[in-house]
Amino acid sequence: MATVRAFGALRTFSHCKFTHVKGCYNSGMATHRYLSVSSALEARSHINYDVKDDVAVVRMNSPNSKVNALSMEFNAEIKEVMEELWTNDAVKSVVLISGKPGCFIAGADINMLAACKTAEEIETLARDGHELLMKVEQSSKPVVAAIMGTCMGGGLEVALSCQHRIAIADSKTVLSTPEVLLGILPGAGGTQRLPRLIGLTEALPLILTGKNVPAQKAKKIGLVDQTVPPIGPGNKPAPEGNLEYLEEIAIIAARDLAAGKIKRTKKTGLVQKITDMVKDTQQFRNFVYKTARKGVMAQTHGLYPAPLKIIDVVAAGQDNGIEAGYEAEIKAFGELAMTPHSRALMGLFHGQVHCKKNHFGTPQKPVETVSILGAGLMGAGVAEVSIQKMNVILKDMNLAGLARGEQQVYKGLDKQRKRKKITSFERDTIMSRMSGQVDYTNFKECDMVIEAVFEDINIKHKVIKEVEAVIPDHCIFASNTSAIPITEIAKASKRPEKVIGMHYFSPVDKMQLLEIITTDKTSKDTAASAVDVGLRQGKLCIVVKDGPGFYTTRILGPMMSEAIRVLQEGFGPKELDKAATSFGWPVGVVTLVDEVGIDVAVHVQDFLGKAFGERFAGGNPAVLRDMVAAGFMGRKAGKGCFVYEGGKSKNREVNTAAVELLKKYALEPKGADSVSDIQMRLASRFINEAVYCLQDGILRDPVEGDMGAVFGLGFPPFHGGPFRFVDTYGADKLVADMQRFQEIYGPEFAPCQLLQDHAKSTKKFHPAK
């Protein structure tokens, strides 16, 4: 969606050689003496093991799940198994490996945390985890973590407690501590073990951002001890073959560790020793803490408690000893998990799971070839995310436009190569799936056509007629419009049941949301196909009913109108932006208007104003029209409310000519003009319209409403979305605020009936489970 470029993706806060193990292909490796295991094994569902000579291979394989997660049952079983192995004299070392090629351990089951009612309950969970991992760390029988696939959160903390870590060096093996994205911190020793393993300056950024670390990078920074190159397919599919190969190498490493052939402490040269001495000084550590806090405040404005608490907990262990650090971690883990910020972020996690499922079933004919009309910014972006999983035909009106689009796709893939996510060969192979053309040749092979042409109903009608003349009967026509009702577009179609809206957000390769719009005539199979394509493109899909502005554009409209009124009241552009970002929006609302394009904002406001009347009233629309007439159309024109020179995006100067123009439409403030009032004036109109969309049947449920607002428009994630905000803030309080504003400004602040109903009762949009 061009109208939300400014939000980008929701941002969170040298080549490494492969390590080979000598003799790993020795045929003797396949011969082992298997010892009997405990009869208790029969009762276990998550963990099993066997003993190969003197090495116990412990396999984690949670049933009926694609991933292994640390649940109460999982934790009890692994504790039981480890206790057995520590008392088994035949076992000299242990290999910990997953039975799932794509996942070592994905982290803790957050439902386990959500079920806790107090911080003390969560602290108890953390203490139990600490106790077990401390035993692993101090084990006289070395434990090797053999990592393939995702190793995240509690999974990485398990690996950190092991004496040796080996990872498959493929694109799917990543290690991370993503707890901060859930509003908490690593609670099983991660804040203490990670800095001691890889150093404070490497560890702190990883814990603060939740960034994924590929296996080769992990080896380079010391997070893993060995990497194993994938061997490719053989007698078995590549994933299963690689997992067996990893196990064999891990067994050798475990046996060598037990025999003392692999030293647990590494030799360091003089330069490294001096560097380590400097880094171990209090002065250096204080500098790192100060720098980290400054960076956190710049990105979060202090609105998220977890990052600052992480710094405090890491500092506690670094400055006062590891035992003090462990205790601080346990306490902070309990405190953070009970904050509304964490509950909201966990709600978004569940929402992501919801939006990654196809609730319309399996399409009758999966889309294999998709054609995209328009090779501009949006069209090329859609091509880039599609080409990974489908064949793509990119069509434009002329060769110059087509060349720009193809170059955009290539640059996007090459950026992945530079980041070592894919190889040059993979980049070129992926590019070979796309063909470019300026006519409708080969459209008879299409399963779906996605149009990304100019926002004009007449152009879209022309395009749909041309396309339907050349596509097969089963082919779906999808429009990337951001506001024009799909019902109106479908009027030009001979097959309205095959017409659907697929509203992407710009930049397409970064924005996670896809808003799918169905009409009364759209078939269930068409919806299933659209969602299937979106999921294969890596998107979070929400499905909404057709209507002016759909969901995301519609709820943005009232807030934009209110922002114009605030400017007319004399609030400066920079002050208004600061008020918005201090509430939690990723960019200021004035900057957003400039990024959208003031001419586009005029078009959308006029369209929605006609559709919804006084509810979309607020600022005088003539303000924006006069700015357009003066050439102030936003960033793309070099001037809007701000001046854009030399590509600068920070510390922009206010466009004084635009401010003078605003004076022509100046309004006297009416009293609700404190920063908190202005924040609530903007937020309440946004939230009220979101609830209207649920009331009107545009939304299927509050979950998708929250996901659309957060991942499409940047509604502050720590509030969890407009519906969770109502639950947390209180519907009665919000209605009272709006009624106060209604008395001052008029009917545009009238709360919708559904919001009033919630205010009069104890109902929640997200009832506690």
Salt bridges, closest charged atoms under 4 A:
ASP50 OD2 - ARG59 NH1 2.81
ASP53 OD2 - HIS32 ND1 3.95
ASP53 OD2 - ARG255 NH2 3.71
ASP54 OD1 - ARG255 NE 3.29
GLU73 OE1 - HIS46 NE2 3.11
GLU80 OE1 - ARG44 NE 2.62
GLU83 OE2 - LYS135 NZ 3.11
GLU84 OE2 - ARG44 NH2 2.29
GLU123 OE1 - LYS331 NZ 3.48
GLU131 OE2 - LYS135 NZ 3.96
GLU137 OE2 - ARG193 NE 2.98
ASP225 OD2 - HIS164 ND1 3.63
ASP225 OD2 - ARG165 NH2 3.87
ASP225 OD1 - LYS266 NZ 3.77
GLU244 OE2 - LYS236 NZ 2.19
GLU247 OE2 - LYS52 NZ 2.51
GLU247 OE2 - ARG59 NH2 2.81
GLU248 OE1 - HIS32 NE2 3.57
ASP280 OD1 - ARG285 NH1 3.44
ASP312 OD1 - ARG293 NH2 2.87
ASP319 OD1 - ARG285 NE 2.86
GLU327 OE2 - ARG127 NH2 2.75
GLU329 OE2 - HIS130 NE2 2.71
GLU335 OE1 - LYS309 NZ 3.52
ASP414 OD1 - ARG417 NE 2.68
ASP414 OD1 - ARG427 NH1 2.61
ASP428 OD1 - ARG427 NE 2.91
ASP447 OD1 - LYS365 NZ 3.09
ASP447 OD1 - HIS474 NE2 2.69
GLU451 OE2 - LYS460 NZ 2.79
GLU455 OE1 - LYS460 NZ 3.17
GLU466 OE2 - LYS462 NZ 2.70
GLU488 OE2 - LYS491 NZ 3.02
ASP509 OD2 - LYS510 NZ 3.66
GLU515 OE1 - HIS503 ND1 2.74
ASP532 OD2 - ARG536 NH1 3.06
GLU562 OE1 - ARG565 NH2 2.70
GLU562 OE2 - ARG681 NH2 2.88
GLU562 OE1 - ARG685 NH1 2.83
GLU569 OE1 - ARG681 NH1 3.14
GLU595 OE2 - ARG635 NE 2.74
ASP599 OD1 - LYS636 NZ 2.84
ASP606 OD1 - ARG625 NH2 2.95
ASP626 OD2 - LYS664 NZ 3.28
GLU660 OE2 - LYS663 NZ 2.94
ASP677 OD1 - ARG740 NH2 2.89
GLU689 OE2 - ARG554 NE 2.80
GLU689 OE2 - ARG615 NH2 2.76
ASP696 OD2 - ARG554 NH2 2.73
ASP701 OD2 - HIS354 NE2 3.67
GLU704 OE2 - HIS354 NE2 3.32
GLU704 OE2 - ARG700 NH2 2.48
ASP706 OD2 - HIS766 NE2 2.64
GLU748 OE2 - ARG565 NH1 2.83
